[in-house]
Amino acid sequence: MEIAELSPKLVWKNFYSLTRIPRPSGHTAAVAQYLVEFGKSIGVEAFIDKAGNVVMRKPATPGYENLETAILQAHMDMVPQPLDGPHNFETDPIETEIRGDWVYAKGTTLGADDGMGVAAAMAILEDKSVEHGPLEVLITADEETGMFGARGLEAGTLTGKYLLNLDSETEGEITIGCAGGQDVECKLEYDEIDVNPEGMKAFKIIMDGMRGGHSGLEINEGRANANKLMARLLSSLIDADCAWLSSWTGGTMRNAIPRSGEAVVLVPSSKEEEFKSIVNERLAIYNEEYITVENGQIAINIEPCEVPSKAMPDDIQLNLVNAILAAHDGVLRFIPTIPHIVETSSNLAIVKAGNGSIEVYLLARSSSDTMKAYLCESLASCFRLAGMDVELVGGYGGWQPNTSSPLVANMSAVYEKMYGNKPKVEVCHAGLECGIIGVTYPEMDMASFGPTLESPHTPSERCYIPSVEKFYAFVVEMLKNIPAKN
């Protein structure tokens, strides 16, 4: 069976169409144009705003004109993460497969985050049997790389009072608050030194097999960070005079826990066996440390390569490795009043070093502005001590929960009537666009929900098929239960 044949068919048909259009963050022009053409083809107003977002509007169905305008909101971009081998996310479609009750991609991220939200909104617009009040759909651009579409959304673009964000990942939960975030960018230019190849060999260290994951939703699970493990390995090799660093890359996305990395090192011929011994010892240690989390799947392979002509000066390599070792990664604190929810964390996301430049990117998250500021100050101090220039960019505040929200009260009542149990009402550590949109539209009442997804931002991303039908039915019913105009 193909995914386009799953139920509800309009949702899965639209999701299948999205898998055929490459849409990694930063490359959303094609999918935005597709969405506009889709809107016009079904007779609704559709346009692209100045920030690259797609806005669509549909009048109320007869008898529901007295409801306040509802907004369905999702984001069009996806995190591009391949498992093995080449996959060009800018040109290649996502291939999917069904395994039991789950939909996966074949060797890449699936893009159900947030393609399922987009597909549901498209289905609502397309389905003539759905009853609703005045309806707006906002599909934002580049959420995964910095929420740039939401940041660029201008006041006056939307007229709705109630916003249903379709970007949560556990069916049966309603999210009413989330953490804010801050990107920490650390950079350094340095003069490489010449390498005398006599008596030297070179090896590429390839570290992979880790689960990775969403740096907001899964940071509390203690998953291995490839950049941290590589720093530990390099530190041991450098201390033993077994390696001299030429280049290092690890991680690809600011909001994905890095699951792989590569480093090219020079090794004295006389130290080759010791070098290999240390690598094997470290591999055994890592798999023992993370046996319950990574299931013994961490791998380190070493491949001989051509001796590079340039390498890092001793002080540069030491400062880089020491800074990576010292920088906080993972959970810093849980919310004191809600101890099962992470309050503050950092993700040591990306390392790019070689050819005379170093770039390190971290994402700090917190639902406390003061704790977020403290964490950023701590991270910045760490890398400044290593001689790097540090800039804090792309900061956004958290979405503070409104516990007296009329929208959430309606949603809870509707869900209980439909399914016989109350939904969980939660705050989350992941970043949602509601906080940013709420700055521009402070009177807007918002809530987030979605079907069940697991392992977003990794090639293990999957969507639970039975949850999609419940999710979509809930959206349909909620649109009839939006509060009426005063």
C-alpha positions as CSV (number, residue, x, y, z in Angstrom):
1,M,0.0,0.0,0.0
2,E,1.2,3.5,-0.8
3,I,0.8,6.3,1.8
4,A,-1.6,8.2,-0.5
5,E,-4.1,5.4,0.0
6,L,-4.1,5.7,3.8
7,S,-7.0,7.3,5.7
8,P,-7.9,10.1,5.9
9,K,-7.2,10.1,2.2
10,L,-7.1,13.9,1.7
11,V,-4.4,14.3,4.4
12,W,-2.2,11.5,3.1
13,K,-2.7,12.5,-0.5
14,N,-1.4,16.0,0.3
15,F,1.4,14.7,2.5
16,Y,2.5,12.4,-0.4
17,S,2.5,15.5,-2.7
18,L,4.8,17.3,-0.2
19,T,7.2,14.4,-0.2
20,R,7.7,14.9,-3.9
21,I,8.8,18.5,-3.5
22,P,12.2,19.1,-2.0
23,R,11.8,21.5,1.0
24,P,14.8,21.6,3.3
25,S,15.1,24.7,5.4
26,G,16.4,27.6,3.4
27,H,15.0,26.1,0.2
28,T,11.3,26.6,0.4
29,A,10.5,28.7,-2.7
30,A,9.3,25.7,-4.7
31,V,7.0,24.3,-2.0
32,A,5.6,27.8,-1.3
33,Q,4.7,28.3,-5.0
34,Y,3.1,24.8,-5.0
35,L,1.0,25.8,-2.0
36,V,-0.2,29.0,-3.7
37,E,-1.1,27.1,-6.8
38,F,-2.9,24.5,-4.8
39,G,-4.9,27.2,-3.0
40,K,-5.9,28.9,-6.3
41,S,-6.8,25.5,-7.8
42,I,-9.4,24.9,-5.1
43,G,-10.7,28.5,-5.3
44,V,-9.3,30.1,-2.1
45,E,-7.3,33.2,-1.8
46,A,-3.6,32.4,-1.6
47,F,-0.4,34.5,-1.6
48,I,3.2,34.6,-0.4
49,D,4.1,37.4,2.0
50,K,7.3,39.3,2.3
51,A,8.8,36.7,4.6
52,G,8.1,33.8,2.3
53,N,5.1,32.5,4.2
54,V,2.0,31.3,2.4
55,V,-1.3,32.7,3.6
56,M,-4.6,31.2,2.4
57,R,-8.2,32.3,3.3
58,K,-11.5,30.6,3.0
59,P,-15.0,32.1,3.8
60,A,-17.2,30.5,6.4
61,T,-19.5,27.7,5.4
62,P,-23.2,28.8,5.6
63,G,-24.5,28.9,9.2
64,Y,-21.0,29.4,10.8
65,E,-20.5,33.0,9.9
66,N,-20.9,34.1,13.6
67,L,-17.7,32.2,14.7
68,E,-14.4,34.1,15.2
69,T,-11.9,33.6,12.5
70,A,-9.7,30.5,13.1
71,I,-6.1,30.2,11.9
72,L,-4.5,26.8,11.0
73,Q,-0.7,27.2,11.2
74,A,2.1,24.9,10.3
75,H,5.6,25.2,8.7
76,M,6.6,24.1,5.2
77,D,10.3,23.3,5.7
78,M,11.8,20.1,7.0
79,V,15.1,19.0,8.7
80,P,17.4,17.3,6.1
81,Q,19.1,14.3,7.7
82,P,20.3,11.4,5.6
83,L,21.1,8.0,7.1
84,D,23.8,6.7,4.7
85,G,24.8,7.6,1.2
86,P,24.0,10.6,-0.9
87,H,20.7,12.3,-0.9
88,N,20.3,15.8,-2.3
89,F,17.5,17.3,-0.2
90,E,17.4,20.3,-2.6
91,T,16.6,18.1,-5.7
92,D,15.5,14.6,-4.5
93,P,12.1,13.7,-3.3
94,I,11.5,11.8,0.0
95,E,10.7,8.2,-0.5
96,T,8.4,6.6,2.0
97,E,7.5,3.2,3.3
98,I,4.9,1.7,5.6
99,R,6.1,-0.6,8.4
100,G,3.2,-1.9,10.5
101,D,1.3,1.2,11.9
102,W,4.1,3.6,11.1
103,V,5.2,5.6,8.0
104,Y,9.0,6.1,7.6
105,A,11.2,7.6,5.0
106,K,13.7,5.4,3.2
107,G,17.1,6.5,4.6
108,T,16.2,10.1,5.4
109,T,14.1,12.3,7.7
110,L,10.4,11.9,6.8
111,G,9.4,15.5,7.0
112,A,6.2,14.7,8.9
113,D,7.5,17.5,11.1
114,D,5.7,19.6,9.9
115,G,4.4,18.1,6.7
116,M,1.5,16.5,8.5
117,G,0.4,19.8,9.8
118,V,0.6,21.3,6.3
119,A,-1.2,18.4,4.8
120,A,-4.0,18.6,7.3
121,A,-4.5,22.3,6.7
122,M,-4.6,21.6,2.9
123,A,-7.2,18.9,3.4
124,I,-9.4,21.2,5.5
125,L,-9.3,23.8,2.7
126,E,-10.0,21.2,0.1
127,D,-12.7,19.2,1.9
128,K,-16.1,20.7,1.0
129,S,-17.8,18.6,3.8
130,V,-15.9,20.4,6.6
131,E,-18.0,23.0,8.4
132,H,-16.2,26.0,9.7
133,G,-16.2,29.7,10.4
134,P,-14.0,32.2,8.6
135,L,-10.7,30.4,8.1
136,E,-7.1,31.5,7.5
137,V,-4.1,29.2,6.9
138,L,-0.6,30.3,7.7
139,I,2.2,28.1,6.4
140,T,5.5,29.6,7.6
141,A,9.0,29.3,6.0
142,D,12.3,28.2,7.6
143,E,11.0,27.3,11.0
144,E,13.7,24.8,11.6
145,T,16.7,27.1,11.1
146,G,15.5,30.1,13.1
147,M,11.8,30.6,12.7
148,F,12.5,33.2,10.1
149,G,9.0,33.1,8.5
150,A,7.3,33.7,11.9
151,R,9.8,36.4,12.7
152,G,9.0,38.2,9.4
153,L,5.2,37.9,9.7
154,E,3.8,41.4,9.7
155,A,1.0,42.8,11.8
156,G,-2.2,43.0,9.8
157,T,-1.5,39.9,7.7
158,L,-3.8,37.8,9.8
159,T,-7.2,38.7,11.0
160,G,-8.0,35.6,13.1
161,K,-8.4,35.6,16.9
162,Y,-7.8,31.8,17.5
163,L,-4.7,30.0,16.2
164,L,-4.4,26.2,16.0
165,N,-0.7,25.4,15.6
166,L,-0.4,21.9,14.0
167,D,3.2,21.3,14.9
168,S,3.1,19.2,18.1
169,E,4.0,15.5,18.1
170,T,1.9,13.6,20.6
171,E,-1.8,12.9,19.7
172,G,-3.9,13.5,22.8
173,E,-1.8,16.4,24.1
174,I,-2.5,20.1,23.8
175,T,0.5,22.3,24.2
176,I,0.0,25.8,25.6
177,G,3.6,26.9,26.2
178,C,7.2,26.3,25.1
179,A,10.8,27.4,25.7
180,G,12.5,30.3,24.0
181,G,15.8,29.9,22.2
182,Q,19.1,31.6,21.4
183,D,21.7,30.7,18.8
184,V,25.3,30.9,20.0
185,E,27.8,31.3,17.1
186,C,31.5,31.0,17.7
187,K,34.1,31.7,15.0
188,L,37.8,32.0,14.6
189,E,40.2,32.6,11.7
190,Y,43.7,31.2,12.1
191,D,46.9,30.7,10.1
192,E,47.5,27.1,9.2
193,I,50.9,25.6,9.5
194,D,52.8,23.5,6.9
195,V,53.0,19.8,7.4
196,N,56.3,17.9,6.9
197,P,55.0,14.5,5.6
198,E,58.1,12.6,6.4
199,G,57.4,10.0,9.0
200,M,53.7,10.9,9.1
201,K,50.5,9.1,8.1
202,A,47.0,10.5,7.9
203,F,43.6,9.0,8.9
204,K,40.0,10.0,8.7
205,I,38.1,9.3,11.9
206,I,34.5,8.6,11.1
207,M,32.2,8.5,14.1
208,D,28.5,7.6,13.6
209,G,25.7,5.2,14.6
210,M,24.2,7.5,17.3
211,R,20.5,8.1,17.4
212,G,20.7,11.9,17.3
213,G,17.3,13.5,17.7
214,H,15.3,16.6,18.3
215,S,17.3,18.9,20.6
216,G,14.1,20.1,22.3
217,L,11.9,17.0,22.5
218,E,14.6,14.4,23.2
219,I,17.4,16.3,24.9
220,N,16.2,14.9,28.2
221,E,17.0,11.3,27.1
222,G,20.8,11.7,27.5
223,R,21.6,10.7,23.9
224,A,25.2,10.8,22.8
225,N,26.4,14.0,21.1
226,A,28.9,13.1,18.4
227,N,30.8,16.4,18.8
228,K,31.3,15.8,22.5
229,L,32.5,12.2,21.9
230,M,34.9,13.3,19.1
231,A,36.3,16.0,21.4
232,R,37.0,13.4,24.1
233,L,38.7,11.1,21.5
234,L,40.8,13.9,20.1
235,S,41.8,15.0,23.6
236,S,43.1,11.5,24.4
237,L,44.9,11.2,21.1
238,I,46.5,14.7,21.4
239,D,47.6,14.0,25.0
240,A,49.3,10.9,23.9
241,D,51.1,12.7,21.0
242,C,49.3,10.3,18.7
243,A,47.4,12.9,16.6
244,W,47.6,16.3,15.1
245,L,44.3,17.8,14.0
246,S,43.9,19.0,10.4
247,S,40.1,19.3,10.1
248,W,36.9,18.4,11.9
249,T,33.2,18.4,10.9
250,G,30.2,17.3,13.0
251,G,26.5,17.9,13.1
252,T,24.4,19.6,10.5
253,M,21.4,21.4,12.1
254,R,21.2,23.7,15.1
255,N,18.2,21.9,16.5
256,A,19.3,18.3,15.9
257,I,21.5,16.4,18.3
258,P,24.6,15.6,16.2
259,R,24.8,11.9,15.5
260,S,27.9,11.7,13.4
261,G,31.2,13.5,12.7
262,E,34.5,13.2,10.9
263,A,38.1,14.4,11.7
264,V,41.3,14.2,9.7
265,V,44.4,13.7,11.8
266,L,48.1,13.3,11.2
267,V,49.7,10.4,13.0
268,P,53.4,9.8,13.4
269,S,54.2,6.4,11.8
270,S,55.8,5.3,15.0
271,K,52.5,6.0,16.9
272,E,50.1,4.2,14.5
273,E,49.4,1.2,16.7
274,E,49.0,3.3,19.8
275,F,46.6,5.6,17.8
276,K,44.5,2.6,16.8
277,S,44.5,1.2,20.3
278,I,43.2,4.5,21.8
279,V,40.5,4.7,19.2
280,N,39.4,1.1,20.0
281,E,39.5,1.8,23.8
282,R,37.4,4.9,23.4
283,L,34.9,3.1,21.3
284,A,34.4,0.5,24.0
285,I,34.1,3.1,26.7
286,Y,31.5,5.1,24.7
287,N,29.3,2.1,24.0
288,E,29.5,1.0,27.7
289,E,28.6,4.5,28.9
290,Y,25.6,4.8,26.5
291,I,24.6,1.1,26.4
292,T,21.0,1.8,27.5
293,V,20.6,4.8,25.3
294,E,22.5,4.0,22.1
295,N,22.2,0.2,22.3
296,G,25.8,-0.4,21.5
297,Q,25.5,1.1,18.0
298,I,28.1,3.8,18.3
299,A,30.8,3.2,15.7
300,I,34.2,4.7,15.0
301,N,36.0,3.8,11.8
302,I,39.4,4.9,10.7
303,E,40.4,5.2,7.1
304,P,43.9,6.0,5.7
305,C,43.9,9.1,3.6
306,E,46.3,11.4,1.9
307,V,48.6,13.4,4.2
308,P,47.2,17.0,4.2
309,S,49.7,19.8,3.5
310,K,48.3,21.9,6.3
311,A,47.2,21.5,9.9
312,M,46.2,23.5,12.9
313,P,48.8,25.0,15.2
314,D,49.1,23.3,18.6
315,D,47.4,26.1,20.6
316,I,44.5,26.3,18.2
317,Q,43.7,22.6,18.3
318,L,44.0,22.5,22.1
319,N,41.8,25.5,22.5
320,L,39.2,24.1,20.2
321,V,39.1,20.7,21.8
322,N,39.1,22.1,25.3
323,A,36.3,24.5,24.6
324,I,34.1,21.7,23.1
325,L,34.9,19.6,26.2
326,A,34.1,22.4,28.6
327,A,30.9,23.7,27.0
328,H,27.7,22.6,28.5
329,D,25.6,20.2,26.4
330,G,22.3,18.6,27.4
331,V,19.9,19.4,30.2
332,L,21.0,22.1,32.6
333,R,17.8,22.3,34.7
334,F,14.2,21.1,34.9
335,I,11.3,23.5,35.6
336,P,11.2,23.6,39.4
337,T,7.4,23.7,39.5
338,I,7.0,21.1,36.7
339,P,9.9,18.8,37.3
340,H,9.2,16.4,34.4
341,I,9.7,19.2,31.9
342,V,13.1,20.5,30.9
343,E,13.5,24.2,31.6
344,T,17.1,24.9,30.3
345,S,19.3,23.0,27.9
346,S,22.0,23.5,25.2
347,N,22.8,21.5,22.1
348,L,26.4,21.6,20.9
349,A,25.1,21.2,17.4
350,I,27.7,21.9,14.7
351,V,31.5,22.0,14.4
352,K,33.3,23.1,11.2
353,A,37.1,23.4,11.5
354,G,39.8,23.4,8.9
355,N,41.3,25.5,6.1
356,G,42.1,28.3,8.5
357,S,38.7,28.8,10.0
358,I,36.6,27.4,12.9
359,E,32.8,27.7,13.4
360,V,30.9,26.2,16.3
361,Y,27.1,26.6,16.6
362,L,25.1,25.9,19.7
363,L,21.4,26.3,20.5
364,A,20.4,27.3,24.0
365,R,16.8,26.8,25.1
366,S,15.0,27.8,28.2
367,S,11.5,28.7,29.4
368,S,13.2,31.2,31.8
369,D,14.6,34.3,30.2
370,T,17.1,34.7,33.1
371,M,18.3,31.1,32.9
372,K,18.6,31.4,29.1
373,A,20.8,34.5,29.5
374,Y,22.9,32.7,32.1
375,L,23.4,29.7,29.9
376,C,24.4,31.9,26.9
377,E,26.8,33.9,29.0
378,S,28.4,30.6,30.2
379,L,28.7,29.2,26.6
380,A,30.1,32.5,25.3
381,S,32.6,32.7,28.1
382,C,33.8,29.2,27.3
383,F,34.5,29.9,23.7
384,R,35.9,33.4,24.3
385,L,38.5,31.9,26.6
386,A,39.5,29.8,23.5
387,G,40.1,33.0,21.6
388,M,37.0,32.8,19.5
389,D,34.6,35.6,18.5
390,V,31.1,34.9,19.9
391,E,27.8,36.3,18.7
392,L,24.3,35.7,20.1
393,V,21.8,35.7,17.2
394,G,18.3,34.6,16.4
395,G,17.0,34.9,20.0
396,Y,13.3,34.4,20.6
397,G,11.3,34.4,23.8
398,G,9.3,31.5,25.2
399,W,5.5,31.1,24.8
400,Q,4.0,31.7,28.1
401,P,1.0,29.5,28.9
402,N,-2.5,31.0,29.2
403,T,-4.2,28.7,31.6
404,S,-7.5,30.5,31.2
405,S,-7.6,30.2,27.4
406,P,-11.2,29.9,26.0
407,L,-9.7,28.1,23.0
408,V,-8.0,25.4,25.2
409,A,-11.2,25.0,27.3
410,N,-13.1,24.4,24.1
411,M,-10.5,22.0,22.8
412,S,-10.4,20.0,26.0
413,A,-14.2,19.7,26.0
414,V,-14.4,18.7,22.4
415,Y,-11.7,16.1,22.7
416,E,-13.3,14.5,25.8
417,K,-16.7,14.3,24.0
418,M,-15.1,12.7,21.0
419,Y,-12.8,10.2,22.7
420,G,-14.0,9.8,26.2
421,N,-11.0,11.1,28.0
422,K,-9.5,14.5,28.6
423,P,-6.4,15.5,26.6
424,K,-3.2,16.3,28.5
425,V,-2.5,20.0,28.6
426,E,1.3,20.5,28.7
427,V,4.1,22.9,28.1
428,C,7.1,21.7,26.1
429,H,10.9,22.4,25.8
430,A,10.8,22.4,22.0
431,G,10.5,25.7,20.2
432,L,7.1,26.5,18.7
433,E,6.2,29.5,16.5
434,C,3.4,30.5,18.8
435,G,5.7,32.6,21.0
436,I,7.0,34.6,18.1
437,I,3.6,35.1,16.5
438,G,2.2,36.1,19.9
439,V,4.6,39.1,20.0
440,T,3.2,40.4,16.8
441,Y,-0.4,39.4,17.7
442,P,-0.6,39.7,21.5
443,E,-4.4,39.3,21.7
444,M,-4.3,36.0,19.8
445,D,-5.4,32.8,21.7
446,M,-3.2,29.9,20.7
447,A,-2.8,26.1,21.2
448,S,-0.7,23.5,19.6
449,F,-1.4,19.8,18.8
450,G,-0.7,17.2,16.2
451,P,-0.5,13.5,15.3
452,T,2.1,11.2,17.0
453,L,5.6,11.4,15.6
454,E,8.7,9.8,16.9
455,S,12.4,10.7,16.4
456,P,11.9,13.9,14.4
457,H,15.1,15.5,13.0
458,T,16.6,12.0,12.5
459,P,16.4,9.4,9.7
460,S,14.3,7.3,12.2
461,E,11.5,9.9,12.1
462,R,8.2,8.1,11.8
463,C,4.5,9.0,11.9
464,Y,1.9,6.8,13.7
465,I,-0.8,6.1,11.2
466,P,-3.8,5.6,13.6
467,S,-3.1,8.9,15.2
468,V,-3.5,10.9,12.0
469,E,-7.2,10.0,11.7
470,K,-7.8,11.0,15.3
471,F,-5.9,14.2,14.8
472,Y,-7.7,15.2,11.6
473,A,-11.1,14.4,13.0
474,F,-10.3,16.6,16.0
475,V,-9.3,19.5,13.8
476,V,-12.5,19.1,11.8
477,E,-14.6,19.1,15.0
478,M,-12.7,22.0,16.6
479,L,-13.4,24.2,13.6
480,K,-17.1,23.9,14.4
481,N,-16.4,24.8,18.0
482,I,-14.3,28.0,17.7
483,P,-15.8,30.6,20.1
484,A,-18.4,32.8,18.6
485,K,-17.9,36.5,18.0
486,N,-18.9,38.8,20.9
